[in-house]
Amino acid sequence: MDGTAVAEGRIAQTVGVRFSLDETFDVGSDMGTPVVEDYLDKMPFAFTGTLKKFVVVLEPENLTPEERKRLLEEEARALMSAH
C-alpha cells in the first residue's frame, strides 16, 4: 500500500487445478463471492484509491518430486472429469 508491501505469506495448501468459474482476478472491485455471507450486501467492494503498480512474482517451481507427482495426478483427474 502506498509503495509498501502490507502482507506476504505462503498458502500451505490449495485445491489443485480446480477453480470456480465465477471467481476472477478483479482489479478495481471484487465481483466474486465474499469470504463470508456477512459481506454480501456490501458487494462489489469498489476500490477508491489509486493503483500505481501491480506486481506478480512467478518463482521457479519449488515442488518436491512427490508434490509434483500428486499435482500431475490431480490435473489428470480434473481433466478426465471435465469431459
N, C-alpha and C positions, 0 to 999 in steps of 0.2 A: 504494500500500500504506500503510495507516495514515494516510490523508489526503494522501499524497504520490504524484504520478504517477511511475511507475518506468520507463515506456517510452512512446515516441511515435515514429511514423515513417510513411513513405509506402510503400505497396506499389506498386512501379513497374508491375507487370503481373500480372493475374489472368486466369483463364479466364472469359471473358464469358458471362453468362447461365446457365451450367450449374453445378449444384451436386449433390453426391451426396445421395441420399435418406437415407443412414444417418448423415450428419453433421448435427448440430443445434447450436443455441446453448444449451449447457448452463450452468446456474448451480448450483454446489454440488459437481458432479463432472463429469468428462469421460467420457461414454459412447461417444464416437465412435472413429474409427480413430486409433491412435497415429501420431506423425510417423514413427517408425522402429519396426520389429518388436521391437527390444530391450526396449521398454516394454510389450509385450502382456501379460505375466504380472503387471504391476503395475496393471492397469486395475481400477477405474474412476477412479483418481486423485481420491479424495474430498477436498474442501476442508474443513479442520477449523477455520478461522478464523471471524471474524465479518464479514459483508458489510454494511456500514452504508450504502453508497451505490454506485450503479452509474450511470454516465453514458454516453450515446451522443450524440455530436455529429453532427448531419446538416448538412453545409455546402451552400451553393448549388452547383449543378453547375458544375464548373470544367473542362469539356472543350473542346478546340479543335473547330472545325467538322469537321475530318477525323476526330477521335476519336468525335464524336457520330454521324457517318455510319457509321463502322465498327461502333459499338455497336448501332445500329439494324439494320444488315445482319446482324450476328451473332444478334441477338434474333430476327429474322425467320427465319433459317436454323434456329435451335434450335426455334422453334415449328413450322416445317414438318416437322422430323424427328420431332417428338413425336406426330404424327398418323399 
